[in-house]
Amino acid sequence: MFLKLIAITLVSPALVLTACSHPEPLQTATVAPAAASAVPITDQTVIAETVGRATVGSDPLAWANPSTGSAGVIEQVRPGADSPDGCRDFVTSKQSLEGVTRFNGVACPADGSWKINGSSALF
């Protein structure tokens, strides 16, 4: 009886390994592949679009960019002082891993979206 138990113990791992070595690959039909060409959205884009959706003179508006982890509050939105083409002056804060900053900027409509005018080095 003891010899049969030893023989089963020695043979059983081989059976288990044989059962697991199945040549068919595993497939997951419900998980879509990640998009290889996904371009992260910049903080400037998120801020510009938030300013564009805001009502001039509105209450402070929060913004967040999941692509970068940055967030902030647009504190003021005013009509652009020197721009007759619908531009808006704004003041925003930005919280990121680098710390908290404040920025005065101008966002203008361009090609169906909004863009920040001026230096991109501010973000």
C-alpha positions as CSV (number, residue, x, y, z in Angstrom):
1,M,0.0,0.0,0.0
2,F,2.8,2.4,0.9
3,L,4.5,1.7,-2.5
4,K,1.3,2.5,-4.3
5,L,1.1,5.9,-2.5
6,I,4.7,6.7,-3.5
7,A,4.1,5.6,-7.1
8,I,0.9,7.8,-7.3
9,T,2.8,10.8,-5.7
10,L,5.6,10.4,-8.3
11,V,3.3,10.0,-11.3
12,S,0.7,12.5,-10.3
13,P,2.8,15.7,-10.9
14,A,3.6,14.4,-14.4
15,L,-0.1,14.0,-15.1
16,V,-0.8,17.5,-13.8
17,L,1.9,19.0,-16.0
18,T,0.7,17.0,-19.0
19,A,-2.8,18.3,-18.5
20,C,-1.5,21.9,-18.2
21,S,0.6,21.9,-21.3
22,H,-2.2,22.6,-23.7
23,P,-1.0,24.0,-27.1
24,E,-4.0,26.4,-27.6
25,P,-3.4,30.0,-26.6
26,L,-5.7,31.8,-24.2
27,Q,-7.9,34.4,-25.7
28,T,-9.9,37.2,-24.2
29,A,-12.7,38.3,-26.4
30,T,-14.0,41.0,-24.0
31,V,-10.7,43.0,-23.7
32,A,-9.9,45.4,-26.5
33,P,-6.3,46.0,-27.3
34,A,-4.9,49.3,-26.1
35,A,-4.6,52.0,-28.8
36,A,-1.0,52.3,-29.7
37,S,-1.3,55.8,-31.2
38,A,-3.2,57.5,-28.4
39,V,-1.7,60.9,-27.9
40,P,-2.0,62.3,-24.4
41,I,-4.0,65.5,-24.0
42,T,-1.9,68.5,-22.9
43,D,-2.8,70.7,-19.9
44,Q,-3.0,73.7,-22.3
45,T,-5.7,71.9,-24.4
46,V,-7.8,71.1,-21.3
47,I,-7.5,74.6,-20.0
48,A,-8.3,76.2,-23.3
49,E,-11.4,74.0,-23.9
50,T,-12.6,74.7,-20.3
51,V,-12.2,78.5,-20.9
52,G,-14.1,78.1,-24.2
53,R,-17.0,76.3,-22.5
54,A,-17.2,78.9,-19.7
55,T,-19.5,81.8,-19.6
56,V,-17.6,85.1,-19.5
57,G,-17.7,86.3,-15.9
58,S,-18.7,82.9,-14.6
59,D,-17.9,81.4,-11.2
60,P,-14.5,79.6,-10.8
61,L,-14.3,76.3,-12.8
62,A,-12.3,73.3,-12.0
63,W,-10.3,71.5,-14.6
64,A,-8.4,68.2,-14.5
65,N,-6.2,66.3,-17.0
66,P,-6.1,62.6,-16.4
67,S,-3.3,62.3,-19.0
68,T,-0.8,64.3,-16.9
69,G,-2.4,64.2,-13.4
70,S,-2.5,68.0,-13.3
71,A,-5.6,69.9,-12.1
72,G,-6.5,73.4,-11.2
73,V,-9.2,76.1,-11.0
74,I,-9.9,78.8,-13.6
75,E,-10.6,81.7,-11.4
76,Q,-11.6,84.4,-13.9
77,V,-12.8,84.5,-17.5
78,R,-13.1,87.9,-19.1
79,P,-13.6,89.1,-22.7
80,G,-10.2,89.5,-24.4
81,A,-9.1,93.1,-24.1
82,D,-7.1,93.3,-27.3
83,S,-8.9,90.7,-29.4
84,P,-12.1,91.3,-31.3
85,D,-12.2,87.6,-32.5
86,G,-13.8,86.1,-29.4
87,C,-10.7,85.5,-27.4
88,R,-11.0,85.4,-23.6
89,D,-8.5,86.4,-20.9
90,F,-8.3,84.0,-17.9
91,V,-6.5,83.3,-14.7
92,T,-5.9,79.7,-13.6
93,S,-4.0,77.7,-11.1
94,K,-2.2,74.5,-11.9
95,Q,-1.4,71.8,-9.4
96,S,1.0,69.1,-10.6
97,L,4.0,67.1,-9.3
98,E,6.1,70.2,-9.8
99,G,4.0,72.2,-7.4
100,V,1.3,74.9,-7.6
101,T,1.5,77.7,-10.2
102,R,-0.7,80.5,-11.4
103,F,-1.1,81.6,-14.9
104,N,-2.7,84.6,-16.7
105,G,-3.5,83.7,-20.3
106,V,-5.6,84.2,-23.4
107,A,-7.6,81.5,-25.1
108,C,-9.0,82.0,-28.6
109,P,-11.3,80.0,-30.8
110,A,-9.4,78.2,-33.6
111,D,-10.6,75.6,-36.1
112,G,-13.6,74.4,-34.0
113,S,-11.6,74.2,-30.8
114,W,-9.9,76.6,-28.4
115,K,-6.2,77.3,-28.2
116,I,-4.0,79.2,-25.7
117,N,-2.2,82.1,-27.3
118,G,1.4,82.8,-26.2
119,S,4.3,80.8,-24.9
120,S,3.8,77.1,-24.4
121,A,6.8,77.1,-22.0
122,L,4.4,78.4,-19.2
123,F,3.0,74.9,-18.8
